[in-house]
Amino acid sequence: QVQLVESGGGLVQAGGSLRLSCAASGGATFSRYVMGWFRQAPGKEREFVAAIRWSGGSTAYADSVKGRFTISRDNAKNTVALQMNSLKPEDTAVYYCAASRTVIVSATPGRYPYWGQGTQVTVSS
């Protein structure tokens, strides 16, 4: 059973930076997985932020975060990070890490069967 635990959320002023981390465990061979970050603001649907194929490192980003956010993975530590720079108040949301045993990088939440508990990111204006 894949387990995902996020950390690194918090309160930051607009223009600031935060780094989220997702620790993956459960005995899976994560080299065969795609890892994604999603977010959900109050009253809104969960939306795609970024994803990375563990093997090879192919990435995808939502248009709203391109050039500001960077997703990366550490094979030795089984962690995936989301570096968030130039944060805006509209980035405020609960951020979730997700995993899917596939080679296809997808922006669709339903394609990810494994989810973390989420971490709150609040950007003040």
C-alpha positions in Angstrom: 0.0 0.0 0.0 1.5 3.3 -1.1 1.6 6.0 1.6 2.2 9.6 1.0 3.0 12.3 3.6 3.2 16.0 2.7 5.1 18.6 4.6 6.3 22.2 4.2 3.1 24.2 4.1 2.6 27.4 5.9 1.8 31.1 5.8 3.8 33.3 3.5 3.5 36.9 2.1 2.8 37.4 -1.6 6.0 37.2 -3.6 7.5 34.8 -1.1 8.5 31.1 -1.5 7.7 27.8 0.0 9.0 24.3 -0.6 6.6 21.3 -0.2 7.8 17.8 0.2 6.1 14.5 -0.3 7.6 11.3 1.3 6.5 8.1 -0.4 6.6 4.7 1.2 4.9 1.4 1.2 7.3 -0.9 -0.6 6.3 0.1 -4.1 8.8 0.5 -6.9 8.4 4.2 -7.4 10.5 4.2 -10.6 7.3 3.0 -12.2 5.1 5.8 -10.9 4.0 9.3 -11.8 3.8 11.7 -8.9 1.5 14.7 -8.9 0.7 17.8 -6.9 -2.8 19.1 -6.8 -4.5 21.8 -4.8 -8.0 22.6 -3.6 -9.2 26.0 -2.4 -12.3 26.5 -0.3 -15.4 26.1 -2.5 -13.4 25.0 -5.5 -12.7 21.7 -7.2 -9.3 20.0 -6.8 -7.0 21.2 -9.6 -3.8 20.0 -11.1 -0.6 21.8 -10.2 2.4 19.7 -11.5 3.4 16.2 -12.1 6.6 14.2 -12.7 7.4 10.8 -14.1 9.7 9.2 -11.6 11.7 7.4 -14.2 13.2 9.9 -16.7 11.9 13.0 -14.9 9.4 14.2 -17.5 7.3 17.0 -16.0 4.0 18.9 -16.6 2.7 22.1 -15.1 -0.6 23.9 -14.9 -0.4 27.2 -16.9 -1.1 29.1 -13.7 2.1 28.0 -12.1 4.5 27.7 -15.1 7.7 29.7 -14.5 7.0 29.9 -10.7 6.7 26.4 -9.5 9.2 23.5 -10.0 8.6 19.8 -9.3 11.5 17.5 -8.6 12.2 14.1 -7.2 14.9 12.5 -5.1 15.3 8.9 -6.0 17.4 8.0 -3.0 15.0 9.4 -0.5 11.7 8.5 -2.3 10.6 12.1 -2.0 9.0 14.6 -4.4 9.3 18.3 -3.9 7.4 21.3 -5.1 9.4 24.5 -5.0 6.9 27.5 -5.1 8.3 30.9 -5.9 6.6 34.3 -6.5 3.6 33.1 -4.6 0.3 34.9 -5.1 -2.8 35.0 -2.8 -4.7 32.9 -5.4 -2.2 30.1 -4.7 -3.8 29.7 -1.3 -5.1 26.2 -1.0 -4.6 22.7 0.6 -1.9 21.0 -1.5 -2.0 17.3 -2.0 0.6 14.8 -3.2 -0.7 12.0 -5.4 0.7 8.9 -7.0 -0.2 6.7 -9.9 1.5 3.5 -11.2 1.7 4.6 -14.8 4.1 6.1 -17.3 1.5 8.6 -18.4 1.7 12.1 -16.8 -1.9 13.1 -16.2 -3.6 16.2 -14.9 -6.7 14.3 -14.0 -7.2 13.7 -10.3 -9.2 10.5 -11.0 -6.1 8.9 -12.5 -4.3 9.0 -9.2 -5.4 6.3 -6.7 -3.0 7.3 -3.9 -3.2 10.6 -2.0 -1.6 12.2 1.0 -3.5 14.1 3.7 -2.7 17.5 2.3 -0.8 20.5 3.6 -2.2 24.1 3.9 -0.5 26.9 2.0 -1.7 30.4 2.8 -0.4 33.4 0.8 -1.3 36.8 2.3 -1.5 40.0 0.2 
